Amino acid sequence: MNVRQKLLGGYLLVAMLVAVTGGIAWQSSTRSAEQAAKDEAVRIAQGIALDVTLGLPADSENEIVQPLYFSPRALDNYLQRMHDIQHRDVVVVDALQYVLGDVIREHIGTVFDEDRGDEVGRTIEDGRSRVFVEKSEDYPDGIMQVVVPMHNRAGIRIGAVINEYTPLYDQMMAATRPAQYVTLVSAAVVIVLVLALGLGLSGSLVRRITSLTTAVRTIRTGDYTHRVPHDGKDEIGRLARAFNSMAEQLERSAREILAKEYTDSILAGAGEGICGVDAAGRIAFANEAAGRITGLGVAGLLQREAGVLLPEAGESLVNGTREGRLQRPDGTEVRVEYTISALEKEGHRIGAVILLRDVTRQRDLERDLRHQALHDGLTGLPNRKLLLDRLDHALTRSRASGERIALFYLDLDGFKRVNDSLGHNAGDLLLRTAAERLSAVLRPQDTVARLGGDEFAVLLEGADAATVEEMAGGCLAALGRPFVVHGREALVTVSIGVVPEAGRFADADEVVRNADVAMYAAKDQGKNRFLIFETRMHEQLLSRLDQESRLREAVHRGELRLHLQPVVALPDGQVSGAEALVRWQDPERGLQQPGSFIPLAEETGMIIEIDRWILLEACRTIRRWQEESPESAPAWVSVNLSAIHLDLPDLTDHVAYALATTGLSPHCLVLELTETVMMRDLAVTSARLEELRELGVKIAIDDFGTGYSSLGYLRDIPVDVLKIDRSFITGLVGNGRQQELVSAIVQLGHTLGLRVVAEGVEEAEQLTLLTVMGCKYAQGYHLGRPEPADELRAHLTVPALQP
């Protein structure tokens, strides 16, 4: 039980005592009133008894007083008058309890039997006054009665007087009630005041005591800044002032102890070594970090000469920061950075503080970061930044000494094919192998760098023309050998742009740019070669960039043109279908053939937009032709798809959109893909072609015989049309083996249920031989050149054969 509860308990006890006192006073006053009513009732009854037995006082001197006891009439008048005036009901009975007089006259002469306890009889017998309660049917709650004996003049008991004192009792109690209520209200007020005083006083005392106990708990936690109010001059106030004084002393002591602990903890836990040196230059203090860095431990450092221990410090221990290598007792070496700060007092040097830092890992990390910033992460070769830096220095030396330098810019031919077919891991392995081969070919003073992707650069210093040519040939030979990647052979070549006599150019960026231009020129001339930079190459590159820019806008500006080349049915020569070909109406150079811009479109990714334009335009043109002139309209149109387009996941959706937009029947559309494109990933290609065939379109193998030269794949790839490459048709006349090969291809296609079309028919003899071999379809300049649809439509006058 806490102090507040004890105080409240005491005040509650006082309140209870007040309440008990009030209750006792209430009961005492009640009992006093009851007793007074009884006494008064007895006194009145005794007076009545005297009046009845002795008679009423005489009104005159000569009047003879007669007892009312002997005069029934006088007794009745007396009792009636008592009832009317004093509102008292009195009954007079004789010794045998016969009623001599009663307010209710019918009861006179009857025996008084309302006294259930025989109080009247006992009073007549012993002469003692008694009080009892008369109960009857008329008064179930009872009537308060007092009975007193009647004595004659001789003192003999002759009966009794019964007086009802209920009204008197009620009067007495009514007179007592106000005093009782005053007592009750006073007790309640005193109780409330006692409780309120108890609550207030206990609250005040408890708050002050709680403040002290809270402060004690706070100090136990180590916080010595807490203070308590010290108002009041009582014992609690004096205790609060004593507590505050004690807290102030504890706070000062704690600050002093904490400062020392902080100092010791900082010195002991610091990651840097800290040594204190005395005036003689000997180590007087050392923390754990200093012992760990030096390898000597704290005990090994104490009293050791600091100038001998620290590298490059000297005996004077001059202020400043230095760095050097420190030999440990176990033979290891660390690189340390240390700062010396002298301690002076009154102008005299009394010692110094040495701060030691182990910077071995930091310097190693800085070296690694510099290496990563200047080297390729995959091959470990210098990167473009380091190459340019070395090239800048080489150019500076070349201008000063006349030393000849050269730069190679190398780009792998066919790397994307290996990367796409065998995966990026295989591509990374090929790049690392290529880097190793280049490094093996070059001289120690030369620099080979990876510029990014499959591009490399070689800086040759002290290289004359013969050396440049020899090194370029060595790079071609080294990278031309087959690469073994994950158990498979991969063939790539390299195109090299060469800038000899690089010192004649302004800066490193210009040298690299010119080498890059020469490399692109080597690619344009057939790849797998090196070309020396010439000024015209830069002009050609600018022309190429200009052409690329104009080609990007060609589709949006409506510069593409659709030409159709007829596909003729043999032997009757009717046009059955047409192949859609694209031309570019270049505003600057006129009508361009596909060979002048399709390779550029494939290289830049613009071929996708061109493919989609041809697909939509071809479907729209053939559908309109079929509606306007069905008797001469081709039964189908074939559209070429590029390799990039085949890789797109939404190819089927675009084909379906073209058919739905134009209304062309899917059976009237043939999609052509080269044999090489189809064989890149047989599983993926087959699934994609099946999606297209589910639309109802037909699939054609274009340039058959120029790719993998495998006939087995015809069984696995879902195709409908086989187009024999023009290279087989060109040498057909007069070449028996060629004729047998073409005849075999035709028969194979027919056996597999394919539509066989011979491309490149330019002579009548070729057409005759194909007819004899049973080839059903052919196309070529002999049968019709590509031309706009309107012009082709004007040339056709006979209905086309149905496929």
C-alpha positions as a printed Julia matrix, in Angstrom:
803×3 Matrix{Float64}:
   0.0     0.0      0.0
   1.47    3.33    -1.02
   1.45    6.62     0.88
  -1.51    8.01    -1.02
  -3.6     4.95    -0.22
  -2.63    5.1      3.45
  -3.53    8.8      3.7
  -6.82    8.31     1.9
  -7.53    5.32     4.17
  -7.02    7.48     7.27
  -9.29   10.2      6.01
 -11.86    7.62     4.95
 -11.77    6.2      8.51
 -12.41    9.67     9.92
 -15.32   10.09     7.51
 -16.71    6.72     8.62
 -16.42    7.76    12.29
 -18.3    10.97    11.5
 -20.96    8.9      9.73
 -21.24    6.51    12.7
 -21.47    9.46    15.1
 -24.26   10.95    13.01
 -26.07    7.6     13.0
 -25.74    7.3     16.76
 -27.06   10.84    17.2
 -29.99   10.0     14.91
 -30.81    6.88    16.89
 -30.37    8.68    20.26
 -32.72   11.49    19.29
 -35.25    8.98    18.01
 -35.14    6.98    21.18
 -35.31   10.12    23.32
 -38.39   11.25    21.43
 -39.98    7.82    21.83
 -39.24    7.8     25.57
 -40.52   11.36    26.01
 -43.71   10.39    24.22
 -44.13    7.41    26.54
 -43.44    9.47    29.66
 -45.82   12.18    28.58
 -48.45    9.59    27.73
 -48.02    7.97    31.2
 -48.26   11.37    32.89
 -51.39   12.26    30.98
 -52.92    8.85    31.66
 -52.13    9.2     35.38
 -53.85   12.58    35.41
 -56.88   11.11    33.73
 -56.84    8.26    36.27
 -56.9    10.79    39.12
 -59.75   12.67    37.47
 -61.7     9.44    37.08
 -61.08    8.16    40.63
 -61.1    11.4     42.58
 -63.24   13.57    40.37
 -62.76   16.84    38.6
 -61.69   19.91    40.55
 -64.65   21.85    42.06
 -65.75   25.0     40.34
 -67.0    26.56    43.68
 -66.31   26.19    47.37
 -69.4    24.4     48.33
 -69.44   22.0     45.39
 -69.14   18.35    46.31
 -66.61   16.56    44.1
 -67.79   13.16    42.94
 -65.47   10.59    41.36
 -66.26   10.1     37.68
 -65.8     6.42    38.33
 -69.24    6.28    39.93
 -71.03    8.41    37.32
 -71.13    6.82    33.89
 -72.69    9.93    32.43
 -70.04   12.24    33.85
 -67.3     9.81    32.76
 -68.68    9.68    29.21
 -68.86   13.48    29.02
 -65.33   13.69    30.3
 -63.99   11.22    27.8
 -65.91   12.78    24.91
 -64.57   16.19    25.83
 -61.0    14.77    25.96
 -61.51   13.28    22.51
 -62.97   16.46    21.01
 -60.6    18.96    22.56
 -57.35   17.09    23.07
 -57.88   14.39    20.43
 -57.2    11.67    22.94
 -58.95    8.32    22.93
 -59.17    7.09    26.5
 -60.68    3.82    27.77
 -61.52    3.25    31.46
 -61.87   -0.32    32.71
 -62.62   -1.75    36.14
 -60.66   -4.38    37.98
 -62.27   -7.08    35.85
 -61.38   -5.23    32.62
 -65.0    -4.31    31.88
 -65.13   -1.05    29.95
 -66.58    1.69    32.13
 -66.02    4.48    29.64
 -64.96    4.77    26.01
 -65.27    7.28    23.22
 -66.96    4.57    21.25
 -70.06    4.08    23.41
 -70.83    0.64    21.93
 -67.74   -0.72    23.75
 -69.07    0.3     27.22
 -69.92   -2.72    29.3
 -67.81   -5.04    27.16
 -64.57   -6.7     28.18
 -61.44   -4.98    26.86
 -59.87   -7.7     24.73
 -57.61   -5.67    22.38
 -54.71   -6.28    24.72
 -53.18   -9.37    23.23
 -50.3    -9.42    25.77
 -52.61   -8.87    28.76
 -50.74   -5.69    29.6
 -53.9    -4.2     31.17
 -54.45   -7.19    33.42
 -50.88   -7.22    34.65
 -51.02   -3.47    35.33
 -54.17   -3.95    37.44
 -52.41   -6.72    39.29
 -49.01   -5.11    40.01
 -49.9    -1.41    39.71
 -47.11   -0.67    37.17
 -47.69    1.45    34.12
 -47.15   -0.3     30.79
 -47.02    0.48    27.09
 -48.4    -1.8     24.39
 -49.63   -1.79    20.83
 -53.28   -2.48    20.23
 -53.96   -4.31    16.95
 -57.35   -5.02    15.51
 -59.04   -5.51    12.19
 -59.67   -1.79    11.99
 -56.1    -0.94    12.91
 -53.85   -3.67    11.41
 -50.75   -1.43    11.88
 -51.57   -1.09    15.57
 -52.32    1.77    17.98
 -49.78    2.83    20.57
 -51.4     2.61    24.03
 -50.28    3.32    27.61
 -52.06    1.76    30.6
 -51.87    3.08    34.19
 -53.62    1.72    37.34
 -56.53    3.55    39.07
 -56.54    3.75    42.89
 -59.4     4.96    45.07
 -58.91    7.2     47.96
 -58.03    4.2     50.08
 -55.26    3.28    47.68
 -57.0     0.18    46.39
 -56.62   -0.56    42.68
 -60.02   -0.41    41.2
 -59.18   -0.56    37.51
 -57.03    1.01    34.86
 -56.96    3.88    32.35
 -55.83    3.09    28.78
 -54.69    6.16    26.84
 -53.85    6.16    23.09
 -50.67    8.13    22.58
 -50.05    7.63    18.83
 -50.76   11.31    18.0
 -48.48   12.33    20.82
 -45.78    9.99    19.51
 -46.16   11.42    16.0
 -45.93   14.96    17.36
 -42.82   14.11    19.31
 -41.16   12.43    16.31
 -42.13   15.32    13.99
 -40.59   17.75    16.41
 -37.41   15.67    16.52
 -37.03   15.25    12.72
 -35.58   18.75    11.94
 -32.85   18.26    14.5
 -32.13   14.83    13.07
 -31.94   16.2      9.53
 -29.61   18.95    10.65
 -27.43   16.32    12.27
 -27.5    14.19     9.09
 -26.64   17.09     6.77
 -23.9    18.26     9.1
 -22.41   14.78     9.19
 -22.56   14.57     5.35
 -20.91   17.96     4.97
 -18.23   17.0      7.46
 -17.65   13.7      5.6
 -17.33   15.5      2.23
 -14.97   18.08     3.7
 -12.88   15.37     5.33
 -12.66   13.4      2.06
 -11.91   16.53    -0.01
  -9.25   17.59     2.45
  -7.84   14.08     2.38
  -7.73   13.98    -1.41
  -6.14   17.4     -1.68
  -3.6    16.89     1.04
  -2.74   13.37    -0.02
  -2.44   14.46    -3.66
  -0.06   17.26    -2.73
   2.03   15.02    -0.51
   2.03   12.16    -3.02
   3.06   14.48    -5.89
   6.01   15.73    -3.93
   6.96   12.24    -2.78
   6.46   10.87    -6.34
   8.67   13.64    -7.69
  11.39   12.52    -5.3
  11.01    8.82    -6.09
  11.0     9.55    -9.86
  14.16   11.59    -9.48
  15.79    8.73    -7.54
  14.87    6.25   -10.3
  16.22    8.65   -12.94
  19.52    8.96   -11.14
  19.73    5.18   -10.9
  19.65    5.09   -14.73
  22.72    7.35   -14.86
  20.96   10.65   -15.67
  22.2    13.07   -13.03
  20.68   16.19   -14.61
  17.24   15.64   -13.1
  16.09   18.04   -10.37
  12.97   18.23    -8.17
  11.05   21.34    -7.0
  12.06   22.28    -3.46
   9.18   24.57    -2.49
   7.97   24.4      1.08
   9.82   24.45     4.37
   8.56   21.16     5.71
  10.48   17.9      5.88
   9.71   17.02     2.22
  11.0    20.41     1.04
  14.22   19.97     3.03
  14.56   16.44     1.61
  14.11   17.83    -1.97
  16.83   20.43    -1.44
  19.16   17.76    -0.07
  18.43   15.56    -3.07
  19.16   18.35    -5.57
  22.45   19.07    -3.87
  23.4    15.4     -4.02
  22.38   15.21    -7.73
  24.59   18.19    -8.59
  27.58   16.53    -6.97
  26.83   13.26    -8.77
  26.5    15.09   -12.09
  29.88   16.75   -11.7
  31.47   13.45   -10.74
  29.76   11.65   -13.64
  30.99   14.22   -16.13
  34.51   13.82   -14.91
  34.29   10.01   -14.99
  32.53   10.01   -18.38
  35.11   12.32   -19.87
  37.85    9.97   -18.8
  35.92    6.93   -20.01
  35.27    8.65   -23.34
  38.92    9.44   -23.71
  39.96    5.91   -22.82
  37.27    4.38   -25.02
  38.09    6.59   -27.98
  41.75    5.85   -27.72
  41.21    2.12   -27.19
  38.5     1.67   -29.82
  39.83    4.01   -32.47
  40.54    2.37   -35.79
  43.56    4.59   -36.17
  46.69    4.12   -34.15
  47.45    6.79   -31.56
  50.82    7.15   -29.88
  51.93    9.66   -27.27
  55.61   10.61   -27.48
  57.5    12.19   -24.58
  60.11   14.97   -24.79
  62.87   12.4    -25.37
  61.13   11.04   -28.48
  60.1     7.76   -26.86
  56.58    6.34   -27.05
  54.91    6.78   -23.67
  51.39    5.8    -24.68
  49.91    3.62   -27.45
  46.42    2.28   -28.11
  45.45   -1.16   -29.38
  45.16    0.01   -32.99
  48.75    1.3    -32.97
  49.97   -2.05   -31.67
  47.98   -3.9    -34.31
  49.11   -1.7    -37.22
  52.81   -1.92   -36.32
  52.61   -5.59   -35.36
  54.46   -4.86   -32.1
  51.51   -4.73   -29.71
  51.05   -2.03   -27.07
  53.79   -3.44   -24.82
  56.23   -3.59   -27.74
  55.67    0.06   -28.6
  56.16    1.55   -25.17
  59.58    3.18   -24.64
  60.5     2.57   -28.28
  62.0     5.5    -30.19
  59.33    6.84   -32.51
  61.79    8.21   -35.08
  63.3     4.76   -35.63
  59.92    3.06   -35.89
  58.24    5.32   -38.43
  59.45    5.33   -42.03
  60.79    8.61   -43.34
  59.97   10.39   -40.07
  63.53   11.15   -38.96
  64.54   11.82   -35.43
  63.08   15.31   -35.23
  59.44   14.25   -35.56
  58.49   17.35   -37.54
  54.82   18.27   -37.72
  53.03   17.09   -40.86
  51.51   14.11   -42.65
  53.64   11.51   -44.42
  53.22    8.1    -45.96
  55.58    5.15   -46.21
  56.02    1.43   -45.84
  56.48   -0.1    -42.4
  58.16   -3.46   -41.85
  56.51   -5.65   -39.23
  58.38   -8.16   -37.06
  56.66  -11.07   -38.84
  58.15   -9.98   -42.19
  54.96   -8.49   -43.65
  54.83   -4.94   -44.91
  52.06   -2.38   -44.59
  51.66    1.05   -46.06
  50.96    3.63   -43.35
  49.98    7.25   -43.33
  50.96    9.08   -40.13
  50.4    12.58   -38.84
  52.7    14.15   -36.23
  51.35   16.92   -33.99
  53.77   18.51   -31.49
  52.74   19.3    -27.91
  54.1    22.52   -26.47
  53.85   24.23   -23.08
  55.08   27.72   -22.42
  57.04   27.67   -25.65
  58.82   24.41   -24.88
  58.18   21.16   -26.69
  57.08   18.52   -24.23
  56.2    15.74   -26.67
  54.04   14.86   -29.63
  50.97   12.88   -30.68
  51.3    10.52   -33.64
  48.22    9.38   -35.57
  48.78    6.17   -37.6
  46.55    4.87   -40.38
  46.91    1.59   -42.28
  46.22    2.63   -45.89
  47.31   -0.64   -47.53
  43.8    -1.71   -48.54
  42.83    1.82   -49.48
  45.79    2.16   -51.83
  45.11   -1.3    -53.28
  41.48   -0.36   -53.79
  42.44    2.92   -55.44
  44.77    1.02   -57.72
  41.99   -1.47   -58.54
  39.54    1.34   -59.22
  42.03    3.07   -61.5
  42.55   -0.23   -63.3
  38.78   -0.79   -63.64
  38.29    2.75   -64.88
  40.91    2.27   -67.56
  40.43   -1.39   -68.51
  37.7    -3.54   -69.99
  35.99   -5.76   -67.43
  35.54   -8.71   -69.79
  38.92   -9.0    -71.5
  41.17   -7.06   -69.13
  42.42   -4.97   -72.06
  42.75   -1.2    -71.88
  39.45    0.55   -72.63
  38.74    3.52   -74.85
  39.74    6.05   -72.19
  43.17    4.52   -71.62
  43.7     4.06   -75.36
  42.97    7.74   -75.99
  45.32    8.71   -73.16
  48.16    6.58   -74.57
  47.4     7.78   -78.08
  47.62   11.42   -76.89
  51.03   10.76   -75.33
  52.18    8.88   -78.43
  51.1    11.78   -80.65
  53.02   14.21   -78.44
  56.17   12.07   -78.64
  55.69   11.6    -82.38
  55.58   15.34   -83.0
  58.65   15.86   -80.82
  60.8    12.98   -82.09
  59.33   12.12   -85.47
  58.49    8.59   -84.34
  55.87    7.01   -86.6
  52.75    5.6    -84.99
  49.68    3.86   -86.43
  46.21    2.92   -85.23
  44.06   -0.08   -86.18
  40.28   -0.1    -85.69
  38.96   -3.7    -85.74
  35.37   -4.96   -85.89
  34.52   -8.67   -85.89
  32.46   -9.86   -88.87
  29.69  -12.31   -87.97
  29.96  -11.9    -84.21
  26.27  -11.05   -83.85
  25.36  -14.33   -85.53
  27.45  -16.29   -83.01
  26.09  -14.27   -80.1
  22.47  -14.76   -81.17
  22.76  -18.45   -82.02
  25.05  -19.71   -79.24
  24.22  -17.22   -76.5
  25.9   -14.31   -74.75
  28.19  -16.55   -72.7
  29.59  -17.99   -75.89
  29.96  -14.49   -77.3
  31.89  -13.36   -74.2
  34.2   -16.37   -74.5
  34.85  -15.57   -78.16
  35.7   -11.96   -77.29
  38.18  -13.05   -74.61
  39.81  -15.49   -77.03
  40.01  -12.78   -79.71
  41.7   -10.45   -77.19
  44.26  -13.14   -76.35
  45.02  -13.77   -80.03
  45.5   -10.07   -80.75
  47.8    -9.68   -77.74
  49.87  -12.65   -78.96
  50.34  -11.13   -82.43
  51.45   -7.68   -81.28
  54.77   -6.49   -79.95
  55.32   -5.69   -76.26
  55.31   -1.92   -76.89
  52.0    -2.02   -78.75
  48.62   -1.48   -77.1
  45.51   -3.48   -77.88
  42.25   -2.13   -76.42
  38.6    -3.11   -76.45
  36.4    -0.19   -77.4
  33.09   -1.93   -76.72
  30.97   -4.72   -78.18
  33.04   -6.56   -80.79
  35.25   -3.56   -81.58
  38.98   -3.45   -80.79
  41.77   -0.98   -81.43
  45.55   -1.43   -81.75
  48.11    1.34   -81.19
  51.44    0.66   -82.91
  54.42    2.77   -81.83
  57.6     2.9    -83.9
  55.83    1.3    -86.86
  56.87    1.95   -90.46
  54.71    1.01   -93.46
  56.04   -2.56   -93.62
  55.39   -3.13   -89.94
  51.87   -1.73   -90.27
  51.06   -4.07   -93.14
  52.64   -7.05   -91.37
  50.7    -6.42   -88.16
  47.41   -5.9    -90.02
  47.91   -9.18   -91.85
  48.77  -10.92   -88.58
  45.53   -9.66   -86.99
  43.5   -10.89   -89.98
  45.15  -14.31   -89.79
  44.83  -14.6    -85.99
  41.12  -13.79   -85.94
  40.34  -15.68   -89.15
  41.1   -19.06   -87.55
  38.04  -20.96   -86.26
  37.05  -20.37   -82.65
  35.98  -23.31   -80.51
  33.14  -22.12   -78.28
  31.4   -24.56   -75.95
  32.45  -27.47   -78.07
  31.36  -25.88   -81.36
  33.37  -24.21   -84.08
  32.47  -20.6    -84.81
  33.84  -18.75   -87.82
  34.28  -15.01   -87.7
  36.49  -12.63   -89.6
  37.61   -9.09   -88.94
  37.44   -5.82   -90.83
  40.31   -3.43   -90.02
  40.61    0.29   -90.62
  44.24    1.49   -90.62
  45.55    5.0    -89.99
  49.35    5.03   -90.61
  51.41    8.09   -89.86
  48.85    9.07   -87.21
  51.04   11.93   -86.01
  49.88   14.12   -88.9
  46.37   14.43   -87.41
  45.27   16.99   -84.86
  44.32   14.83   -81.9
  43.5    11.32   -80.72
  39.77   11.63   -81.4
  40.42   12.44   -85.05
  42.77    9.48   -85.42
  40.19    7.08   -83.92
  37.42    8.53   -86.04
  39.44    8.12   -89.25
  40.34    4.54   -88.35
  36.63    3.86   -87.73
  35.78    5.28   -91.16
  38.4     3.05   -92.81
  36.97    0.03   -90.97
  33.47    0.72   -92.34
  34.97    1.04   -95.82
  36.57   -2.4    -95.37
  33.18   -3.84   -94.42
  31.57   -2.25   -97.48
  34.2    -3.86   -99.73
  33.42   -7.37   -98.52
  34.82   -7.6    -94.97
  37.77   -9.81   -93.84
  40.32   -7.24   -95.0
  42.12   -4.1    -93.94
  41.97   -0.73   -95.65
  44.16    2.31   -95.12
  42.29    5.5    -94.42
  41.79    7.92   -97.27
  40.03   11.26   -97.16
  37.38   10.1    -99.62
  36.3     7.41   -97.14
  35.12   10.1    -94.81
  33.1    11.65   -97.59
  31.61    8.24   -98.36
  30.71    7.79   -94.7
  29.01   11.17   -94.62
  27.13   10.18   -97.76
  26.11    6.93   -96.07
  24.9     8.81   -92.97
  22.96   11.18   -95.2
  21.39    8.25   -97.04
  20.49    6.63   -93.73
  18.81    9.82   -92.54
  16.8    10.15   -95.75
  15.87    6.47   -95.72
  14.44    6.81   -92.2
  11.94    9.33   -93.53
  11.22    7.55   -96.81
   8.29    5.49   -95.45
   6.66    8.5    -93.76
   7.14   10.73   -96.81
   5.61    8.14   -99.17
   8.78    7.61  -101.19
   8.61    3.81  -101.31
   7.19    2.21  -104.44
   5.69   -1.24  -104.92
   6.73   -3.22  -108.02
   5.34   -6.61  -108.97
   7.15   -9.35  -110.9
   4.85  -11.98  -112.48
   5.13  -15.67  -111.64
   4.13  -17.7   -114.7
   2.58  -21.14  -114.82
   4.24  -23.65  -117.17
   3.82  -24.72  -119.89
   0.94  -22.41  -120.97
   2.62  -19.2   -119.77
  -0.31  -17.71  -117.88
   0.4   -15.43  -114.92
  -0.55  -17.18  -111.67
   1.0   -14.96  -109.08
   3.33  -12.06  -108.46
   6.26  -11.26  -106.18
   6.14   -7.9   -104.38
   9.4    -5.93  -104.59
  10.23   -2.5   -103.17
  11.86    0.48  -104.82
  12.85    3.81  -103.29
  11.99    6.99  -105.15
  14.9     9.0   -103.71
  14.25   12.73  -104.29
  18.0    13.27  -104.81
  19.07   10.13  -106.7
  15.9     8.97  -108.38
  14.48    5.44  -108.33
  16.77    3.17  -106.25
  17.0    -0.61  -106.59
  16.76   -2.73  -103.4
  20.48   -3.53  -103.44
  21.33    0.14  -102.86
  19.34    0.58   -99.65
  18.06   -2.78   -98.29
  21.46   -3.72   -96.73
  21.54   -0.34   -95.0
  17.95   -0.84   -93.83
  18.81   -4.28   -92.4
  21.88   -2.89   -90.64
  19.99    0.01   -89.03
  16.77   -1.9    -88.24
  14.66    0.17   -90.64
  13.91   -3.0    -92.61
  11.04   -3.75   -90.21
   9.11   -0.63   -91.22
   9.86   -1.31   -94.89
   8.7    -4.95   -94.58
   5.44   -3.86   -92.98
   4.85   -1.24   -95.64
   5.43   -3.77   -98.45
   3.13   -6.33   -96.75
   0.25   -3.88   -96.35
   0.72   -2.28   -99.77
   0.97   -5.63  -101.58
  -2.2    -6.97   -99.91
  -4.09   -3.74  -100.68
  -2.94   -3.67  -104.34
  -3.78   -7.34  -105.11
  -7.15   -7.1   -103.34
  -8.12   -4.0   -105.32
  -6.97   -5.73  -108.55
  -9.06   -8.8   -107.73
 -12.14   -6.65  -107.14
 -11.76   -4.48  -110.25
 -10.42   -7.02  -112.76
 -10.72  -10.56  -111.38
 -10.1   -12.21  -114.78
  -6.5   -10.89  -114.95
  -5.63  -10.59  -111.25
  -2.84  -12.83  -109.87
  -4.08  -15.64  -107.66
  -1.45  -14.87  -105.01
   1.24  -12.38  -104.1
   4.49  -13.28  -102.35
   6.2   -10.89   -99.91
   9.75  -11.22   -98.6
  10.37  -11.13   -94.83
  13.71  -10.16   -93.32
  15.46  -12.11   -90.57
  14.87   -9.3    -88.09
  11.14   -9.31   -88.82
  10.9   -13.05   -88.23
  12.33  -12.57   -84.72
   9.56  -10.18   -83.69
   6.94  -11.81   -81.43
   4.11   -9.75   -82.98
   4.8   -10.8    -86.6
   1.66  -12.96   -86.76
  -0.46  -10.08   -85.43
   0.88   -7.72   -88.11
   0.16  -10.22   -90.88
  -3.37  -10.75   -89.54
  -3.83   -6.96   -89.36
  -2.74   -6.51   -92.99
  -5.16   -9.2    -94.18
  -8.06   -7.86   -92.08
  -7.44   -4.25   -93.11
  -7.23   -4.93   -96.84
  -9.72   -7.8    -97.02
  -7.3   -10.04   -98.93
  -7.88  -13.78   -98.46
  -5.06  -15.43   -96.44
  -4.73  -18.08   -99.2
  -3.68  -15.33  -101.6
  -0.62  -14.37   -99.52
   2.76  -16.1    -99.63
   5.51  -15.1    -97.2
   9.07  -15.71   -98.46
  12.06  -16.35   -96.18
  15.54  -17.34   -97.22
  16.87  -20.78   -96.43
  19.56  -19.3    -94.15
  17.03  -17.34   -92.09
  14.85  -20.39   -91.56
  17.72  -22.53   -90.32
  19.0   -20.13   -87.62
  16.88  -21.7    -84.87
  14.84  -24.54   -86.28
  12.55  -24.99   -83.24
  11.66  -21.3    -82.93
  11.3   -20.87   -86.69
   8.99  -23.87   -87.03
   6.71  -22.61   -84.25
   6.53  -19.12   -85.77
   5.79  -20.47   -89.26
   3.04  -22.71   -87.9
   1.4   -19.62   -86.35
   1.46  -17.93   -89.76
   0.1   -20.99   -91.55
  -2.79  -21.18   -89.06
  -3.88  -17.81   -90.48
  -4.16  -19.48   -93.9
  -1.09  -17.88   -95.54
   1.55  -19.95   -97.36
   5.28  -20.1    -96.58
   7.97  -20.12   -99.27
  11.69  -20.96   -99.07
  13.5   -18.33  -101.1
  16.96  -18.87  -102.69
  16.79  -22.62  -102.05
  20.18  -24.34  -102.38
  22.36  -21.39  -101.26
  22.12  -21.97   -97.53
  22.84  -25.08   -95.53
  22.36  -27.41   -98.55
  20.46  -29.85   -96.36
  17.35  -31.53   -97.7
  16.36  -33.11   -94.39
  15.04  -29.88   -92.96
  12.3   -29.75   -95.61
  10.63  -32.51   -93.63
  10.64  -30.51   -90.39
   9.89  -26.95   -91.52
   6.24  -26.18   -92.41
   6.57  -24.7    -95.94
   4.36  -24.68   -99.03
   6.52  -23.19  -101.77
  10.13  -23.92  -102.8
  11.9   -21.3   -104.93
  15.05  -22.51  -106.71
  17.84  -19.92  -106.52
  18.81  -18.15  -109.76
  22.38  -19.45  -109.44
  21.1   -22.9   -110.43
  19.2   -21.51  -113.43
  22.02  -19.33  -114.78
  24.26  -22.28  -115.73
  21.45  -24.63  -116.68
  21.84  -24.6   -120.48
  24.62  -26.9   -121.67
  25.44  -28.24  -118.17
  24.21  -31.77  -117.7
  25.06  -32.05  -114.01
  23.32  -28.76  -113.34
  20.25  -29.98  -115.2
  20.21  -33.22  -113.19
  20.5   -31.26  -109.91
  17.67  -28.88  -110.81
  15.52  -31.78  -112.02
  16.13  -33.56  -108.69
  15.13  -30.46  -106.74
  11.95  -30.12  -108.79
  11.01  -33.76  -108.27
  11.83  -33.57  -104.56
   9.59  -30.52  -104.15
   6.72  -32.18  -106.0
   7.15  -35.37  -103.95
   6.83  -33.3   -100.74
   3.72  -31.58  -102.1
   5.4   -28.21  -102.53
   4.84  -25.61  -105.21
   8.24  -25.29  -106.99
   9.14  -21.93  -108.57
  12.33  -21.4   -110.61
  13.82  -17.9   -110.2
  16.04  -15.95  -112.59
  14.74  -17.3   -115.94
  16.27  -14.94  -118.5
  16.45  -17.11  -121.65
  13.96  -19.14  -123.67
  16.25  -22.21  -123.52
  16.15  -22.13  -119.72
  12.35  -21.98  -119.8
  12.21  -24.94  -122.24
  14.44  -27.11  -120.06
  12.39  -26.29  -116.94
   9.21  -27.21  -118.77
  10.72  -30.56  -119.79
  11.78  -31.19  -116.16
   8.18  -30.7   -115.05
   8.68  -27.39  -113.21
   5.25  -25.76  -112.98
   6.16  -22.15  -112.12
   8.9   -19.75  -113.11
   9.8   -16.09  -112.9
  12.53  -13.91  -114.34
  13.29  -11.13  -116.78
  12.43  -13.4   -119.73
   8.89  -13.72  -118.36
   8.44  -10.24  -116.99
  10.43   -7.55  -115.22
   9.3    -5.98  -111.93
   7.08   -2.99  -112.64
   4.34   -0.95  -110.99
   1.05   -2.8   -110.54
  -0.85   -0.55  -112.96
   1.65   -1.19  -115.75
   1.69   -4.96  -115.11
  -2.1    -4.97  -115.07
  -2.18   -3.26  -118.46
   0.09   -5.98  -119.95
  -2.01   -8.91  -118.78
  -4.91   -9.82  -121.06
  -5.51  -13.48  -120.22
  -6.86  -14.9   -116.97
  -4.34  -16.18  -114.48
  -4.23  -19.86  -113.67
  -5.49  -20.86  -110.23
  -2.86  -22.38  -107.91
